[in-house]
């Protein structure tokens, strides 16, 4: 054990391994956080903004005399079995 601490090769190996682990954990955290933000953004768009957009499109169709289709329902698919 005493020889390992005196050998500079082991210090270099240990330091680079720790740096790579830190960078991996940082990347993993950002990746997970990015997915959470994307999921929250899509949920917000679908529940708050799409109904207003469809309402305005219905008004435009009525003004122009265009026959409109019924509004599509929003169906959430929970592939991860998580509650929102």
MMTF fields as JSON, N, C-alpha, C and O atoms, coordinates in Angstrom:
{
  "mmtfVersion": "1.0.0",
  "mmtfProducer": "UNKNOWN",
  "numBonds": 335,
  "numAtoms": 336,
  "numGroups": 84,
  "numChains": 1,
  "numModels": 1,
  "chainsPerModel": [1],
  "groupsPerChain": [84],
  "chainIdList": ["A"],
  "bondAtomList": [4, 2, 8, 6, 12, 10, 16, 14, 20, 18, 24, 22, 28, 26, 32, 30, 36, 34, 40, 38, 44, 42, 48, 46, 52, 50, 56, 54, 60, 58, 64, 62, 68, 66, 72, 70, 76, 74, 80, 78, 84, 82, 88, 86, 92, 90, 96, 94, 100, 98, 104, 102, 108, 106, 112, 110, 116, 114, 120, 118, 124, 122, 128, 126, 132, 130, 136, 134, 140, 138, 144, 142, 148, 146, 152, 150, 156, 154, 160, 158, 164, 162, 168, 166, 172, 170, 176, 174, 180, 178, 184, 182, 188, 186, 192, 190, 196, 194, 200, 198, 204, 202, 208, 206, 212, 210, 216, 214, 220, 218, 224, 222, 228, 226, 232, 230, 236, 234, 240, 238, 244, 242, 248, 246, 252, 250, 256, 254, 260, 258, 264, 262, 268, 266, 272, 270, 276, 274, 280, 278, 284, 282, 288, 286, 292, 290, 296, 294, 300, 298, 304, 302, 308, 306, 312, 310, 316, 314, 320, 318, 324, 322, 328, 326, 332, 330],
  "bondOrderList": [1, 1, 1, 1, 1, 1, 1, 1, 1, 1, 1, 1, 1, 1, 1, 1, 1, 1, 1, 1, 1, 1, 1, 1, 1, 1, 1, 1, 1, 1, 1, 1, 1, 1, 1, 1, 1, 1, 1, 1, 1, 1, 1, 1, 1, 1, 1, 1, 1, 1, 1, 1, 1, 1, 1, 1, 1, 1, 1, 1, 1, 1, 1, 1, 1, 1, 1, 1, 1, 1, 1, 1, 1, 1, 1, 1, 1, 1, 1, 1, 1, 1, 1],
  "groupList": [{"groupName": "UNK", "atomNameList": ["N", "CA", "C", "O"], "elementList": ["N", "C", "C", "O"], "formalChargeList": [0, 0, 0, 0], "bondAtomList": [1, 0, 2, 1, 3, 2], "bondOrderList": [1, 1, 2], "singleLetterCode": "X", "chemCompType": "L-PEPTIDE LINKING"}],
  "groupTypeList": [0, 0, 0, 0, 0, 0, 0, 0, 0, 0, 0, 0, 0, 0, 0, 0, 0, 0, 0, 0, 0, 0, 0, 0, 0, 0, 0, 0, 0, 0, 0, 0, 0, 0, 0, 0, 0, 0, 0, 0, 0, 0, 0, 0, 0, 0, 0, 0, 0, 0, 0, 0, 0, 0, 0, 0, 0, 0, 0, 0, 0, 0, 0, 0, 0, 0, 0, 0, 0, 0, 0, 0, 0, 0, 0, 0, 0, 0, 0, 0, 0, 0, 0, 0],
  "groupIdList": [1, 2, 3, 4, 5, 6, 7, 8, 9, 10, 11, 12, 13, 14, 15, 16, 17, 18, 19, 20, 21, 22, 23, 24, 25, 26, 27, 28, 29, 30, 31, 32, 33, 34, 35, 36, 37, 38, 39, 40, 41, 42, 43, 44, 45, 46, 47, 48, 49, 50, 51, 52, 53, 54, 55, 56, 57, 58, 59, 60, 61, 62, 63, 64, 65, 66, 67, 68, 69, 70, 71, 72, 73, 74, 75, 76, 77, 78, 79, 80, 81, 82, 83, 84],
  "secStructList": [7, 2, 2, 2, 2, 2, 7, 2, 2, 2, 2, 2, 2, 2, 2, 2, 2, 2, 2, 2, 2, 2, 2, 2, 2, 2, 2, 2, 2, 2, 2, 2, 2, 2, 2, 2, 2, 2, 2, 2, 2, 2, 2, 2, 0, 0, 0, 0, 0, 2, 2, 2, 2, 2, 2, 2, 2, 2, 2, 2, 2, 2, 2, 2, 6, 7, 7, 7, 7, 7, 7, 7, 7, 7, 7, 7, 7, 7, 6, 6, 7, 7, 7, 7],
  "xCoordList": [0.833, 0.0, 0.881, 0.547, 1.994, 2.905, 3.535, 3.832, 3.742, 4.341, 3.364, 3.791, 2.079, 1.078, 1.089, 0.981, 1.215, 1.197, 2.468, 2.451, 3.548, 4.79, 4.907, 5.697, 4.161, 4.247, 3.392, 2.181, 3.995, 3.223, 2.207, 1.228, 2.427, 1.472, 0.128, -0.913, 0.126, -1.116, -1.801, -3.03, -1.041, -1.634, -2.342, -3.456, -1.669, -2.269, -3.53, -4.554, -3.453, -4.62, -5.775, -6.922, -5.474, -6.523, -7.141, -8.36, -6.306, -6.811, -7.695, -8.786, -7.228, -8.041, -9.334, -10.365, -9.291, -10.519, -11.529, -12.722, -11.063, -11.966, -12.536, -13.72, -11.702, -12.179, -13.228, -14.254, -12.988, -13.974, -15.273, -16.355, -15.178, -16.383, -17.176, -18.403, -16.489, -17.169, -17.845, -18.99, -17.152, -17.763, -18.954, -19.948, -18.868, -19.986, -21.19, -22.316, -20.962, -22.074, -22.696, -23.912, -21.862, -22.373, -23.222, -24.299, -22.754, -23.512, -24.829, -25.878, -24.769, -25.972, -27.006, -28.193, -26.568, -27.483, -28.12, -29.33, -27.318, -27.866, -28.838, -29.862, -28.534, -29.412, -30.759, -31.807, -30.738, -31.976, -32.752, -33.968, -32.073, -32.734, -33.336, -34.426, -32.635, -33.144, -34.433, -35.377, -34.481, -35.702, -36.859, -37.996, -36.584, -37.645, -38.19, -39.4, -37.292, -37.737, -38.528, -39.532, -38.086, -38.811, -40.197, -41.173, -40.291, -41.588, -42.522, -43.704, -42.001, -42.821, -43.257, -44.393, -42.371, -42.698, -43.803, -44.762, -43.683, -44.696, -46.031, -47.078, -46.009, -47.253, -47.9, -49.119, -47.118, -47.644, -48.239, -49.317, -47.549, -48.065, -49.399, -50.357, -49.455, -50.664, -51.844, -52.979, -51.612, -52.742, -53.141, -54.305, -52.214, -52.536, -52.619, -53.449, -51.788, -51.727, -52.525, -53.146, -52.52, -53.263, -54.762, -55.346, -55.416, -56.849, -57.115, -58.108, -56.245, -56.422, -56.173, -56.874, -55.188, -54.895, -56.065, -56.478, -56.606, -57.746, -58.974, -59.748, -59.157, -60.287, -60.17, -61.152, -58.966, -58.761, -58.918, -59.461, -58.448, -58.629, -60.101, -60.531, -60.881, -62.322, -62.97, -63.83, -62.565, -63.113, -62.758, -63.598, -61.519, -61.12, -61.904, -62.321, -62.104, -62.881, -64.324, -64.902, -64.902, -66.269, -66.361, -67.328, -65.365, -65.365, -65.201, -65.806, -64.396, -64.127, -65.15, -65.168, -65.989, -66.989, -66.398, -66.932, -65.328, -64.671, -65.242, -65.393, -65.558, -66.043, -64.864, -63.781, -65.096, -63.994, -64.26, -65.405, -63.185, -63.256, -63.366, -63.004, -63.859, -63.911, -62.487, -61.528, -62.39, -61.084, -60.517, -61.239, -59.229, -58.638, -58.432, -58.009, -58.729, -58.512, -57.026, -56.258, -56.648, -55.275, -55.219, -55.877, -54.442, -54.264, -52.814, -51.892, -52.628, -51.276, -50.926, -51.686, -49.78, -49.273, -48.168, -47.145, -48.379, -47.37, -46.577, -46.965, -45.465, -44.659, -43.766, -43.276, -43.552, -42.679, -43.454, -42.858, -44.772, -45.645, -45.402, -45.359, -45.246, -45.055, -46.34, -47.117, -46.55, -47.678, -47.171, -46.059, -47.97, -47.549, -48.054, -47.81],
  "yCoordList": [-1.182, 0.0, 1.249, 2.246, 1.196, 2.331, 2.619, 3.773, 1.588, 1.757, 2.465, 3.246, 2.213, 2.831, 4.347, 5.072, 4.838, 6.282, 6.971, 8.18, 6.256, 6.86, 6.852, 7.616, 6.031, 5.911, 6.998, 7.029, 7.904, 8.972, 8.453, 9.137, 7.279, 6.722, 6.479, 6.744, 5.985, 5.753, 7.057, 7.128, 8.078, 9.385, 9.927, 10.444, 9.797, 10.268, 9.473, 10.046, 8.166, 7.31, 7.654, 7.758, 7.825, 8.153, 9.515, 9.673, 10.498, 11.851, 11.882, 12.454, 11.267, 11.268, 10.485, 10.853, 9.414, 8.653, 9.488, 9.465, 10.212, 11.065, 12.184, 12.503, 12.788, 13.86, 13.319, 13.963, 12.149, 11.559, 11.225, 11.397, 10.755, 10.468, 11.741, 11.74, 12.816, 14.095, 14.596, 15.045, 14.525, 14.965, 14.097, 14.609, 12.798, 11.91, 12.236, 12.302, 12.439, 12.77, 14.112, 14.285, 15.055, 16.364, 16.203, 16.792, 15.413, 15.18, 14.476, 14.835, 13.476, 12.737, 13.65, 13.57, 14.504, 15.437, 16.376, 16.6, 16.929, 17.836, 17.127, 17.697, 15.896, 15.137, 14.875, 15.057, 14.457, 14.197, 15.493, 15.516, 16.56, 17.85, 18.375, 18.947, 18.183, 18.635, 17.893, 18.504, 16.594, 15.838, 16.297, 16.371, 16.606, 17.096, 18.427, 18.653, 19.314, 20.608, 20.459, 21.144, 19.57, 19.342, 18.79, 19.221, 17.834, 17.249, 18.311, 18.355, 19.153, 20.21, 21.218, 21.693, 21.549, 22.496, 21.949, 22.661, 20.7, 20.104, 20.005, 20.249, 19.653, 19.57, 20.948, 21.064, 21.98, 23.335, 23.805, 24.398, 23.545, 23.931, 23.232, 23.862, 21.935, 21.166, 21.56, 21.559, 21.897, 22.163, 23.634, 23.941, 24.54, 25.958, 26.728, 27.627, 26.394, 27.214, 26.636, 27.39, 25.316, 24.73, 25.021, 25.297, 24.975, 25.32, 26.749, 26.989, 27.685, 29.066, 29.165, 29.891, 28.444, 28.459, 27.868, 28.422, 26.737, 26.131, 27.038, 27.085, 27.745, 28.671, 29.784, 30.142, 30.327, 31.373, 30.824, 31.502, 29.603, 29.003, 28.77, 28.943, 28.375, 28.212, 29.539, 29.592, 30.603, 31.925, 32.34, 32.889, 32.082, 32.41, 31.587, 32.11, 30.314, 29.471, 29.962, 29.975, 30.366, 30.885, 32.18, 32.393, 33.046, 34.31, 34.076, 34.781, 33.102, 32.834, 31.882, 31.688, 31.296, 30.356, 28.995, 28.289, 28.634, 27.356, 26.307, 26.543, 25.131, 24.035, 23.514, 23.255, 23.371, 22.934, 21.556, 21.135, 20.873, 19.552, 19.705, 20.749, 18.678, 18.769, 18.814, 18.342, 19.391, 19.52, 18.151, 17.281, 17.969, 16.687, 16.65, 17.64, 15.52, 15.421, 15.244, 14.763, 15.638, 15.449, 14.166, 14.042, 13.222, 11.941, 11.858, 12.009, 11.621, 11.485, 10.015, 9.209, 9.673, 8.316, 8.298, 8.965, 7.54, 7.455, 6.177, 5.106, 6.298, 5.132, 4.713, 3.584, 5.596, 5.295, 4.963, 4.748, 4.918, 4.64, 5.644, 5.274, 6.888, 7.949, 8.753, 8.839, 9.332, 10.25, 11.663, 11.999, 12.477, 13.853, 14.789, 15.993],
  "zCoordList": [0.0, 0.0, 0.0, -0.641, 0.712, 0.787, -0.574, -0.882, -1.39, -2.718, -3.653, -4.503, -3.517, -4.38, -4.21, -5.199, -2.992, -2.761, -3.233, -3.463, -3.383, -3.841, -5.356, -5.91, -6.023, -7.472, -8.131, -7.911, -8.946, -9.59, -10.61, -10.908, -11.134, -12.093, -11.419, -12.02, -10.198, -9.48, -9.105, -9.111, -8.783, -8.496, -9.745, -9.666, -10.902, -12.157, -12.474, -12.845, -12.327, -12.585, -11.644, -12.077, -10.389, -9.419, -9.677, -9.606, -9.976, -10.237, -11.48, -11.453, -12.577, -13.799, -13.615, -14.178, -12.837, -12.579, -11.802, -12.105, -10.819, -10.034, -10.894, -10.789, -11.745, -12.624, -13.591, -13.809, -14.17, -15.077, -14.357, -14.919, -13.134, -12.359, -12.09, -12.186, -11.757, -11.505, -12.772, -12.724, -13.905, -15.163, -15.551, -16.067, -15.312, -15.614, -14.74, -15.234, -13.449, -12.555, -12.917, -12.829, -13.322, -13.758, -15.015, -15.107, -15.987, -17.213, -16.892, -17.427, -16.02, -15.655, -14.992, -15.306, -14.093, -13.435, -14.448, -14.409, -15.357, -16.367, -17.284, -17.661, -17.648, -18.529, -17.857, -18.478, -16.614, -15.883, -15.694, -15.884, -15.328, -15.117, -16.416, -16.41, -17.52, -18.814, -19.172, -19.675, -18.921, -19.195, -18.32, -18.786, -17.061, -16.176, -16.671, -16.654, -17.116, -17.622, -18.909, -19.103, -19.789, -21.039, -20.761, -21.374, -19.839, -19.497, -18.91, -19.252, -18.039, -17.449, -18.507, -18.475, -19.441, -20.507, -21.399, -21.7, -21.825, -22.701, -21.979, -22.58, -20.706, -19.928, -19.821, -19.954, -19.586, -19.479, -20.801, -20.821, -21.894, -23.209, -23.477, -23.926, -23.203, -23.516, -22.648, -23.126, -21.39, -20.498, -20.444, -20.185, -20.679, -20.53, -21.847, -21.982, -22.8, -24.008, -25.174, -25.922, -25.342, -26.452, -26.401, -27.449, -25.239, -25.239, -25.732, -26.419, -25.391, -25.865, -27.369, -28.073, -27.848, -29.282, -30.056, -31.074, -29.578, -30.254, -30.202, -31.158, -29.117, -29.008, -30.047, -30.697, -30.199, -31.205, -32.62, -33.492, -32.849, -34.174, -34.482, -35.623, -33.47, -33.675, -34.039, -34.918, -33.373, -33.681, -35.105, -35.818, -35.524, -36.897, -37.914, -38.947, -37.628, -38.538, -38.646, -39.733, -37.511, -37.529, -38.32, -39.05, -38.182, -38.93, -40.43, -41.236, -40.805, -42.215, -42.833, -44.049, -42.003, -42.507, -42.859, -43.715, -42.221, -42.489, -41.54, -40.341, -42.113, -41.277, -40.452, -40.978, -39.174, -38.301, -37.742, -37.579, -37.454, -36.845, -35.333, -34.79, -34.649, -33.183, -32.602, -33.213, -31.416, -30.77, -30.405, -29.918, -30.641, -30.246, -28.736, -28.14, -28.124, -26.667, -26.364, -27.196, -25.177, -24.729, -23.925, -22.892, -24.393, -23.695, -23.246, -24.048, -21.972, -21.435, -21.361, -20.823, -21.901, -21.818, -20.785, -20.939, -19.745, -18.688, -18.897, -18.429, -19.602, -19.922, -18.765, -18.738, -17.824, -16.679, -15.421, -14.366, -15.514, -14.366, -13.235, -12.062, -13.598, -12.601, -12.495, -13.446, -11.342, -11.186, -11.408, -11.001, -12.041, -12.359, -11.312, -11.39]
}
